[in-house]
Amino acid sequence: MEALEERIAPASVDWTNAAGGNWDVGTNWSTGQVPTTGDDVKIDTAGAATILIQAGDSLSANSVTTTSANDTLSVTGGSLTVTTGTSTLSGPLSMTGGSLTATARV
């Protein structure tokens, strides 16, 4: 048998603030830290939350999934880069500034 290289699976990071808030605040996430490139982000609140990416933010995630039609991802400045994971936004995406970059999986 041949040994395989060590692999790290993306971590699942869930949004926890039902009232919405800023993406860049660690306490809004299940891990207590802002997600990074290796994380699969899931946003699913019981109400209608707006998650804000604002000027000065330089954020990344492996994937982003919103499961509620009432949760809004709002980009007003800064940037969010989604790397290689499969992402689905079931709720609205609002962009009034900043950038959202997604890399297609091949």
C-alpha positions as CSV (number, residue, x, y, z in Angstrom):
1,M,0.0,0.0,0.0
2,E,1.1,3.5,-0.7
3,A,0.6,6.2,1.9
4,L,-1.5,9.3,0.9
5,E,-0.6,12.8,1.7
6,E,-2.2,14.4,4.8
7,R,-5.4,16.3,3.9
8,I,-7.3,18.9,5.8
9,A,-11.0,19.1,5.3
10,P,-12.7,22.5,5.2
11,A,-14.2,23.5,8.5
12,S,-17.9,24.3,8.7
13,V,-18.5,27.7,10.2
14,D,-22.1,28.8,11.0
15,W,-23.5,32.2,11.5
16,T,-24.9,32.5,15.0
17,N,-26.3,36.1,15.3
18,A,-30.0,35.9,14.5
19,A,-30.2,39.7,14.4
20,G,-27.6,39.9,11.6
21,G,-24.4,42.0,11.8
22,N,-21.0,42.4,10.4
23,W,-19.2,39.4,8.8
24,D,-15.9,40.6,10.3
25,V,-16.9,40.1,14.0
26,G,-15.7,36.8,15.4
27,T,-18.5,36.5,17.9
28,N,-21.1,36.3,15.1
29,W,-19.7,32.8,14.1
30,S,-19.9,29.4,15.7
31,T,-16.1,29.1,16.0
32,G,-15.8,32.6,17.7
33,Q,-13.5,33.6,14.8
34,V,-14.1,35.2,11.4
35,P,-14.1,32.5,8.6
36,T,-11.0,32.1,6.4
37,T,-10.2,30.6,3.0
38,G,-10.4,27.0,4.3
39,D,-13.9,27.4,5.8
40,D,-17.3,26.4,4.5
41,V,-19.7,29.2,5.6
42,K,-23.4,28.5,6.4
43,I,-25.9,31.3,7.1
44,D,-29.3,30.1,8.3
45,T,-31.3,32.3,10.7
46,A,-34.8,31.9,11.9
47,G,-35.7,35.5,11.0
48,A,-34.5,37.9,8.4
49,A,-30.9,38.7,9.0
50,T,-28.6,41.0,7.0
51,I,-24.9,40.0,7.1
52,L,-22.8,43.0,6.1
53,I,-19.4,43.1,4.4
54,Q,-18.2,46.7,4.6
55,A,-15.3,49.0,3.6
56,G,-12.0,47.8,4.9
57,D,-13.0,44.1,5.0
58,S,-10.8,41.7,3.0
59,L,-12.5,38.4,3.6
60,S,-12.4,34.9,2.2
61,A,-14.1,31.5,2.5
62,N,-14.0,28.2,0.8
63,S,-17.8,28.3,0.2
64,V,-20.8,30.4,1.2
65,T,-24.3,29.0,1.6
66,T,-27.4,30.9,2.8
67,T,-30.3,28.5,3.3
68,S,-33.1,31.0,4.2
69,A,-34.8,33.1,1.6
70,N,-34.9,35.8,4.3
71,D,-31.2,36.2,5.0
72,T,-29.4,38.9,3.0
73,L,-25.7,39.0,2.2
74,S,-25.0,42.7,1.8
75,V,-21.7,44.0,0.3
76,T,-21.3,47.7,0.8
77,G,-17.5,47.8,0.5
78,G,-14.4,45.7,1.1
79,S,-14.2,42.3,-0.6
80,L,-15.2,38.7,-0.2
81,T,-13.4,36.0,-2.1
82,V,-15.0,32.5,-2.4
83,T,-12.3,30.0,-3.4
84,T,-13.2,26.5,-4.6
85,G,-16.3,25.3,-2.8
86,T,-19.8,25.0,-4.1
87,S,-21.8,28.0,-3.0
88,T,-25.6,28.7,-3.0
89,L,-27.3,31.9,-2.0
90,S,-31.0,31.2,-1.3
91,G,-31.6,34.7,0.0
92,P,-30.9,38.1,-1.6
93,L,-27.5,39.5,-2.5
94,S,-27.2,43.2,-2.2
95,M,-24.1,45.0,-3.6
96,T,-23.7,48.7,-3.4
97,G,-19.9,48.7,-3.3
98,G,-16.9,46.4,-2.8
99,S,-16.4,43.2,-4.6
100,L,-17.4,39.5,-4.6
101,T,-15.0,37.2,-6.3
102,A,-15.8,33.5,-6.9
103,T,-13.4,30.9,-8.4
104,A,-15.1,28.3,-10.5
105,R,-14.4,24.7,-9.7
106,V,-13.2,22.7,-12.7
